[in-house]
């Protein structure tokens, strides 16, 4: 692939190490923690910045919401030569995870429809062990709490995770209760698909999130705390990526 179909980037535009983030507004805030950030042209609302962290090239790309577009972005970047990925953002959390605490994916529980296009068994793959080790180290060095474990991912947020209609309250509460019994520590809309796509494409991937919505009560983390947690999340993700062993190709 000389030019990515949707992103419009070339291999010279991106680094080997990539942060994947849903909210495009976070790209500016991630760039603030980079040296010499260079913003690339926006295509289909997908924002990209490439810069350096501790002298190491890093790219950050926003994908919006949901497994299909998240895997398109990862797939295109992998085809351009990127080899290490961390998805960062927010997640619904379950004990032992707590509000504001970092959650790190280890295994997955797929309730989305994208994974099956990449692997035969969507629940068999695991996040990259060496990338997780790098994340654990930098998070411990930062004095942050971390819970590592199983992530569940869904396609239909308002039908599977957070009810808008009264009739969905009981079924969703029951479903979230089952997740907790099954040992899930976090739920989102992308991680399982990204773990499975990364496995099929031969690249390193893990998901590092802040617990922001209580899976039992659905109470949300307050705005001020989230802003502080987000800044720490960006710093840890950048440090973990630069610590992780990857290829040495640099963007032009």
C-alpha positions in Angstrom: 0.0 0.0 0.0 1.6 3.3 -1.1 -1.2 5.5 0.1 -3.7 4.6 2.7 -7.2 4.4 1.2 -9.1 6.3 3.9 -6.4 8.0 5.9 -4.6 9.2 2.8 -1.2 8.8 4.5 2.0 7.3 3.2 4.6 5.3 5.0 6.8 8.4 5.3 4.0 10.2 7.2 3.8 7.8 10.1 6.0 6.3 12.9 6.3 2.6 13.8 4.7 3.3 17.1 1.0 4.5 17.1 -1.5 5.6 19.6 -5.1 5.0 18.5 -7.7 7.2 20.2 -11.4 7.6 19.6 -12.0 11.3 20.2 -10.5 13.5 17.5 -10.2 16.4 20.0 -7.7 14.4 22.0 -5.2 14.6 19.1 -4.4 18.2 20.0 -3.9 17.3 23.7 -1.7 14.3 22.8 0.4 16.5 20.5 1.0 18.9 23.4 3.1 16.1 25.0 5.1 15.5 21.8 8.2 17.3 20.5 7.9 18.8 17.0 4.3 17.6 16.3 3.3 17.6 12.6 -0.4 17.4 11.9 -1.4 15.5 8.7 -4.3 16.3 6.4 -7.7 15.2 7.8 -9.6 12.7 5.8 -13.2 11.6 6.7 -12.8 13.3 10.1 -9.8 11.0 11.0 -7.1 13.2 12.6 -3.4 12.3 12.7 -0.3 13.8 14.2 3.3 12.5 14.1 5.9 13.8 16.5 8.6 12.6 18.9 8.5 11.5 22.5 11.9 11.2 24.2 13.5 11.4 20.8 11.4 8.4 19.5 8.9 9.0 16.6 5.3 8.4 17.5 2.1 8.8 15.6 -1.4 9.4 17.1 -4.6 8.8 15.0 -8.2 9.3 15.9 -10.8 6.7 14.7 -14.1 8.0 16.2 -16.2 5.3 17.6 -16.7 1.6 17.0 -14.8 -1.5 16.0 -15.2 -1.3 12.2 -13.5 2.0 11.7 -11.0 1.4 14.5 -9.8 -1.7 12.7 -9.8 0.1 9.3 -7.4 2.6 10.8 -5.2 -0.1 12.4 -5.2 -2.2 9.2 -4.1 0.8 7.0 -1.4 1.8 9.4 -0.1 -1.7 9.7 0.0 -1.9 5.9 2.1 1.2 5.9 4.6 -0.4 8.2 3.5 0.6 11.8 4.2 -2.2 14.2 3.2 -1.3 17.7 -0.2 0.1 18.7 -1.9 1.3 22.0 -5.6 2.1 22.0 -6.2 4.7 24.7 -9.4 6.2 25.9 -12.3 5.5 28.4 -14.0 2.3 29.4 -16.8 1.1 31.6 -15.2 -0.7 34.6 -15.9 -3.5 36.9 -14.3 -4.6 40.2 -11.4 -4.8 41.0 -11.1 -1.8 38.7 -12.2 1.6 40.1 -13.1 5.0 38.9 -10.2 6.8 37.4 -7.9 3.8 37.6 -6.0 2.6 34.5 -7.2 -0.7 32.9 -5.0 -2.7 30.6 -6.2 -5.4 28.3 -4.8 -8.9 28.5 -7.6 -11.1 27.1 -10.8 -10.3 25.3 -14.5 -11.2 25.2 -15.9 -10.3 21.8 -19.5 -9.1 21.5 -18.8 -7.2 18.2 -19.1 -8.3 14.6 -15.7 -7.3 13.3 -13.4 -9.8 14.9 -14.7 -12.8 13.0 -13.4 -11.3 9.8 -9.9 -11.5 11.2 -9.8 -14.7 13.3 -11.7 -17.9 13.7 -12.0 -17.7 17.5 -12.6 -14.1 18.6 -12.1 -14.9 22.2 -8.8 -16.8 21.8 -6.3 -14.0 21.2 -4.4 -11.9 23.8 -3.0 -8.4 23.9 0.8 -8.1 23.3 2.7 -9.4 26.4 5.8 -7.2 25.8 3.7 -4.1 25.2 1.8 -4.8 28.4 5.1 -5.2 30.2 6.2 -1.8 29.0 2.9 -0.3 30.1 3.1 -1.9 33.5 6.6 -0.6 34.1 5.9 3.1 33.1 2.6 3.1 35.0 4.3 1.8 38.2 7.1 4.3 37.7 4.5 7.0 37.5 2.9 5.8 40.8 -0.4 5.0 39.1 -2.8 2.2 39.9 -3.3 -0.4 37.2 -5.7 -3.3 36.8 -4.9 -5.8 34.0 -7.4 -8.3 32.7 -10.3 -9.1 30.3 -11.9 -6.5 28.1 -15.4 -7.0 26.6 -16.3 -5.1 23.4 -19.8 -4.3 22.0 -21.2 -2.8 18.8 -24.4 -1.2 20.1 -23.6 1.1 23.0 -27.2 2.0 23.8 -28.5 -1.6 23.4 -25.7 -3.5 25.1 -24.0 -1.1 27.6 -25.9 2.0 28.5 -29.7 2.0 28.1 -31.6 5.0 26.8 -35.0 3.3 26.9 -36.6 2.0 30.1 -37.2 -1.4 28.6 -33.5 -2.0 28.1 -32.6 -1.3 31.7 -33.1 -4.9 33.0 -31.6 -6.8 30.1 -28.5 -4.5 30.1 -28.1 -4.8 33.9 -28.3 -8.6 33.6 -25.7 -8.6 30.8 -23.3 -6.3 32.7 -23.7 -8.5 35.7 -22.7 -11.5 33.7 -19.6 -9.7 32.5 -18.5 -9.1 36.1 -19.1 -12.8 37.0 -17.0 -13.8 33.9 -14.1 -11.7 35.2 -14.3 -8.7 32.8 -12.6 -5.6 34.2 -13.5 -3.2 31.4 -16.0 -2.8 28.5 -15.8 -0.6 25.4 -16.6 -0.7 21.7 -13.2 -1.5 20.1 -10.6 -3.5 22.1 -11.5 -7.1 21.2 -11.7 -6.3 17.5 -8.3 -4.5 17.6 -6.7 -7.3 19.5 -7.9 -9.8 16.9 -7.0 -7.6 13.9 -3.6 -7.1 15.3 -3.1 -10.8 15.8 -4.1 -11.5 12.2 -1.9 -8.7 10.8 1.2 -9.6 12.9 1.5 -6.4 14.9 1.7 -5.6 18.6 -1.4 -4.2 20.3 -2.8 -3.4 23.7 -5.6 -1.3 25.1 -5.0 1.1 28.0 -8.1 3.0 29.3 -9.3 5.0 32.2 -12.2 3.6 34.1 -14.9 6.3 33.7 -18.3 4.6 34.0 -19.2 2.3 36.8 -20.5 -1.0 35.4 -22.8 -1.5 38.3 -24.3 2.0 38.8 -23.3 3.6 35.5 -22.1 6.7 37.4 -19.7 8.7 35.4 -16.3 10.1 36.4 -16.5 13.9 36.9 -15.1 16.2 34.3 -12.2 17.7 36.3 -11.0 14.3 37.4 -11.2 13.0 33.8 -9.1 15.8 32.6 -6.4 15.0 35.1 -6.6 11.3 34.3 -6.5 11.9 30.6 -3.2 13.9 30.9 -1.6 11.0 32.9 -3.0 8.5 30.4 -1.4 10.2 27.5 2.0 10.4 29.3 1.9 6.7 30.2 0.9 5.6 26.7 3.6 7.6 25.0 6.2 6.3 27.5 5.1 2.7 27.1 5.2 2.9 23.3 8.7 4.4 23.3 9.9 1.9 25.8 8.6 -1.0 23.7 10.9 -2.6 21.2 9.7 -1.8 17.7 11.2 -1.2 14.2 13.5 1.7 13.6 12.1 3.2 10.5 11.4 6.9 10.9 8.8 9.1 9.2 10.2 11.6 6.7 
